Amino acid sequence: MKALQAGAAFTFDYEITSTADSPALYTILQKTGSTKGTVNGLYAPDALQLSISAPDAVIPAGPLTRVYISSSETLYDVGQLYKNIRSSITDSYPLASLLLPDGSLIYLLFCTSKWGWGFKNYQAEANKGGGLKVPDWVRVYLSYILPLLLLVLIVQGLIG
């Protein structure tokens, strides 16, 4: 314990089991091969870094995800987790590699276009909470730039 208080590296093996009938998160972990693995960490007195790896995961070479916790913030590498889950889905269902960007584009157009929810309604709903607000300038990005980027991704997926 003294070593951890001063700052140390550590490794723990984990295994996740379900006590309920197939909860959603457990099912996702099963499908991505992530119910068993290793947590590597580095602790300093004011910060903790965790790298969670699963050797049976779809992409076993890299970590499943990473977490950084300090006294002022917690950062979670959701991109790494998304990459692993998406890879698991597209390996099982190749057509999904086309549908995932398409679904994102359809959802984005629904939220920002006058034929769907509309940007003003989306902005009003998103700004109801106490967190970050959606500023007016984001409309140009969400209505024109991001759909164009998603179209490029879809075309790249079709070509290569």
N, C-alpha and C positions, 0 to 999 in steps of 0.2 A: 504494500500500500504506500509506503514511503517513496518508492521509486515512481509510482504513478503521480504522486503529489508533486514531485520535483520535475517531472516530465519524462516520458518514456514511450517506447514503441511497444505495441502489443498485438497479439493475434488470437482470435477466438473462432472456433468452429461452431456453426449453428445448424439446427434442423427445425423446420417449422411443421407442426402437425395441426390438424383441424379437429376441434372438439364439436363443431356444429356440422350440419348437413351442407357441405359445399358452399361456404361463404364466397362472395365474389372475388375478394382479394386473394384468397387462398387458391381459387381456381385459376386466376391469372398467373400466380406464382408457379403452380403446377405446370401449366401450359408452356411457360418460359423456362422450365427446368431449374427454378430458383428456390425450391423448398429446402435445399441443403447448400451450405457454402461456408465461406470464411469472411470474417470481418477483420481487416487490418486497420490499425489505428495508430495515431501519433498524438500524444497528449502533452500539452504544455500548460503551465498554471492558468493561463487565460484563454486557451483555445483547444479544440478537439477536432481532429480530422479523421474521418472514417472512410474506408473504401470497402464496399461490399461486393464480393465475388462469389460466383456459383459455378463450379466446374462442369455441371451438367446443363448450364444455361445455353441458350441458342448461340450466343457469342461468348464462349468461355474464355477467349484470350484477354478480353478487357473486363473491367469491373462492371457489375450490374448497375451500380450507381455510386455516387460519392456524396458525402455530407461534410460540411465544415461548420462547426459551432464555436462561437466566441461569446464573450460577455455581452456584446452589443448586437450580434446578428446570427442568424442561422441560414446557411446557403445549402441548397439541395440541387444536385445535378440532375434535373428532371429530363434534360436532353439525352443523357446517357441511358436513363431508364426507358424513355420513349424509343430510342434506337433499338434497344433489346426487345421490347415488346413488339414494335413494328416488324422487326426482322422475324420474330417468331410467327407472327400472323402471315406475313408474305411468303415464308417458307412453306407454311401449311396450305395457304390459299394464294397461288400466284396472281390471280385476278385482283386481289386486294391491293397490290402495289399500284394499280391504276385507280382503284376506287377510293383509296385513302386521300390522295390529293384532290380528286374530283369532289369527294364529300366535303373537304375543307373549303373548296371554292364555292360549292353550292351553299354551305352554311354562311360563308362570308357575304356572298351576294344577297342572301336572305336578310342578313342583319343590316346591310347598308343600302339596299336598293329600294326604290319606291314601290316595286312589285312585291316586296316582302315586308319586313318589319319596319324598315326605314331607319336611316342613321340617327335622326333626331330621337326616335323612340328608343333605339338601342342605347344611345348616349344617356338619355334620361333614366333608363333602367339601371345602367351600369353605374351611374353617379349617385344612386340612392344610398349606397352604403357609406361607411365611414372611412374606407380605404382610399387608394389612389383614384383620381377622377380622370375621365376621358376628355381631354381638351378638344376644342373645335378644330384645331389644325390636323388632328388625326383623321378627319374625314377624307381628306385628299389621299392620304396613305392607304386607308382601308378601302376606299372606293375605287382607286385607280392603280396604285403602285403594287399593293399586295396581290390583287387578282391577276395582274400581269405576271408577277413572279410565280404564282401558282400555275398559270397557263404554261409558262416556260418549263416548270417541273413536270407537268403532265406530258408535254411534247417530248421532253427528254426521256421520260419513262416509256413512251410509245416507240421512240426511235432506238434507244439503246437498252 
